[in-house]
Structures are given as structure tokens and as C-alpha cells.
Amino acid sequence: MKEIFTPDMRLSDMLDMNYSLVQVIPRMGIELKHAGLRVVDACAFAGIDPATFILISNLYSFPDYTPSPSEVASADIHDILRYLHGSHAYYTRVALKNLEASFDRLVEPCDENQNKVILKFFLDYKKEIEKHFALEEEEVFPYVESLLDGKREEGYSISDFEEHHEDVDEKMEDMKNIVMKYLPDVCEENMKMWVLLSIYRLRDDLRRHTYVENSVLVPTVRNLENDGK
């Protein structure tokens, strides 16, 4: 696929083409007040590499976008980690908290047992995904930082991360089906729709997040490992 976003574009034009990028740019330190600037200039304010920002934006925006080996090789690993850190912070501090508050409102009319069962399912999912992020923050990212410092930790490689990189989609699909099909009639229809939209948005965002990790982080770190060898 031909690259659609380029560093010479205005950031506002990119947002018009894919408004979901509104969620992405703060994760890389770009402020909305710079949306009228060209990407290269907005990135200069944030202190990030424009090519890496464009690469992540293309991966996030176009499901059939496959980065070339040269794009991966030239990506700034510090900016990739910055994006991934920012994504984790958004999911845990904003998206999951908002979704939890929406679930609380949705099941409020239910009887006590129904309320507990539905909320427990969501809280179990939340705990699982937070554990997933914690593993990356406490194990994977420090490993990458050590490689950047010229140190190689024995007994671990990015292949371990890739092998155990769990798909976080399955429980979200179950959660979506519960809201769509199995909630009692006392639950408000508008709240059902709102929660469903929130689940779909988070699901799509997480899939793109995983795609960035698999398409850029893993091969970039593998290159670092091979350079070390």
C-alpha cells in the first residue's frame, strides 16, 4: 500500500482523514494547539522523529498497511517506547476507568446478583489487561532500554515477549456479547449503545496497539539483539 500520511502534511489534515488519531498524538507528546502545523514542525515541538510518528500513524490508521524493512530499521525506538508508554497510560487512566463508570450506570437497575456477576466479569477483564500492560512496563521495556545502553540480559529475548504476547481480544468479545445479547430488559437501551460503542472503540484501539508492537517493536528490538551479537 502506498503511504498516505507524509511528514509534509498538516496535522489537521491527518486528523480530518482519521479522527481516531486524536487519541494517538498526545501519546507522543504532541499538543492539539499545534494541529495547524506541518507534521515535521509539530514533531519538532514535541521532540520526536517525524518519520516514526508517520509510521505509527499509518499503522494505526490503515489496517492493510505493512511497514517496509527500511521503515522499521529507521524507526526511533525511543519514540516507539514513548508511544507505547503513552498508550498504556491512556488505557489504564482514561479508557478503562470511563468504561467502568459506564458499566456501573448500565447495570444500576439490575438486581444485586446480576449487578455483581456483570461487574465481576468487567473487573476480571480490567485486571487481566492491566497485568498484561504491567508485564510490558516492568519486563519488556526495561529489557529494550538495556539493549539501547549496550547491555544484553541473559536468558531473555524479544522472542519470549512475542511467544507470550497474549491476545487481549477474547474477553472483550465476550463482554460485547453480554451487553448486546444477555442484559436484562431493565437496562437502559441508550446506555447499552453507549457502552457497546466504548467497547468497540477500545477493542479497535487495542488491536492497533498490538499491531504496532508486532510490526515495529518486535522487529526493531530483534535488530538490536542481532547488532549486539
N, C-alpha and C positions, 0 to 999 in steps of 0.2 A: 504493500500500500504506500502510495506517495505521501510524504509528510505534509500535513495540513497546517499545523502551527509552526511558525518560524520566529526567531528572536527579533526580527524587524517589525513584527505585528504589534499593534497596540493591545495592551492587556484587556481593555474594554471590549475590543472586537473578539478576542478569545472567549470572554465571558458571555457575549451575545451568542456565540456559536455553541457553547456548552455552559449553561449557568451553574452546573454542578461544580465547576472549578472554583466557585465562590467558597466552597468548603476546603479547597486544596491550597489556595495561595497563602492563607495565614499559617499553614503548617510549615511553610518555607520562609516565614518571616516577612512576606510582602504585605503591605498595608493597602486597604482599598482606596485610600486617598491618592495612590499612585496608579490607579487603573487607567488613567488617561495617557500614561506614558507608554513608549515602546517597551517591549519585554526587556531588552538589554538595559534600558535605563532604570526600570522598576527593580530589576535584579541587582543593579549596582547599588541602589539604596539599601537593599536587604543584605548585600554582601554574599550573594550566591552566584553560581555559574549559570549563565543563561541557557547553555546547551542542555545542562542537566535538568533545569526547570522545564524546558520544552519537551525533553524526553519523557519526564514523568507526566506532563500534561497530555501528551499524545497517548501514552499508555492508559491514562485514566479516562480519556475521552472516547477512544476508538477501540472497540473490543477486538477487531481484527488487526490491530497494529502490532507488528513484530519488530523489535529493535534490531538493527544490524549489529554485527560483531564490533564494528568500529564505534558505533554509538555507545555500546556497553563499555568498551575499552576506554573511551574518553570521558565517561561519566565521572563526576566528582563524588567519591564515596562519602565524604563528609556531608555533602548536601543530600545524598540519599538517606543517610542516617538521620539528618535533621528532619527530613520529610517523614520518615517512619516514626521517630520520636513524637513529632507533632501530631501524627495520626493517632497514635496510642493515647496521647493526652486528650484529643478531641473525643475519641470513643468513650473513654472512661469518665471524663469530667463533664461531658456535654451530652452526647448521643444516648448513652445507656441510662444516665440519670433522667433525661427527658422522657425516654421510653418507659422507664419505671413509674414515673409520675403519671403518665398517660394510662398505664395498666391499672394503677391504683384507682383512678377515676372510672375506668371502664368496668371494673368488677365490683365497684362500690354497691350497686343494687343487688348483687348476688347474696345468697345465704352464706353463713360463716364457713361452712365446709367447702363450698365451691370457691369462695374467695381464697381460702388457704391453698387449695390444690393448684389453682391457676397462677397465683403469685409465686408459689414454690417453684413451679416449672420455670417461670421467668428468672427468678433469683438463682436457680441452679445454672441456667444458661449464662447469666451475668458472671457468676463465679468462675465458670469454665473459661469464658473468653478473657476475663481478667488474668487468670492463671496462664493462659496462652501468651498474653502480652508480657506478663512478668518474666516468663522464661526468656523471651527475646531481649527484654531490657537488662536482665541480670546475667544472662549467659552468652547469648549470641552477639549482641552489640559490643560488650566488653572484649569479646574474642576478636571482633573486627578491629577495634581500636588497638589491641595489642599487635595485630598484624601491621597496622599502619605505623606503629612505633618500632617495627623491625623485630618483634618478638613472636615466636611461634609456640603456642601452648601444645604440649604433647598430649596425645590421647583424645584430641577433638579436631573436627574439621567441619567445614560448611556442609559436607555430605550428611553429617549427623543431623543437622538442622533440616536439611531437605528431606531426609528419610522420615523424620518425625514431625514434619510440618503438617499438623492436623488441619483438616478441612473444617472450618467453623460453620459451615452452611447447614448441616443436617438438622441440628436442634432449632435453627431459625426457621427452617421449612415446617417443622412440627408446630412451632409457635404460631406461624402464619395460619396453618390449617386449623388450629384451635380457635383462633379469633374468627376465622372465616366460616367455620362449619359447626362448631360444637359449643359455643357460648349459649347460655340460657337467654330466652327472649327478653328478660328484664334488662339486659344490657342495651344501652342506647345505641341506635344504628349509626348515628353520626360519629360517636366515639369509636365504634368498631372500624369505620372507614379511616378515621384519623390514625388509629393505632396500626392498621394494615399499611397505610402509606408510610408511616415511620419505619415499620419493619422492612418494607421493600427498599426504602432509601438506604437503610443501614446495611441490608444484605448486599445491595449493589456496590456500596462504598467499600465494604469489607472484601468483596471479590476483586475489586480493582487494587486494593491494598495488597492482597495476596499476589496478584499478577505482577505488581511492581517488585515485590520481594523475589518471586521466582524468575522473573525476566531480567532483572538488573542486579539486585543484591547478590543472589547466589552466584551468577557467573563472574561478577566483579570480584567477589571475595575469592572465588576459585582461582582467578588470575593472580590475586595477591599471594595466595598459597603457593602457586606454581613459581612465581617470581622468587619467593623465599627459598624454594628448593634449589 
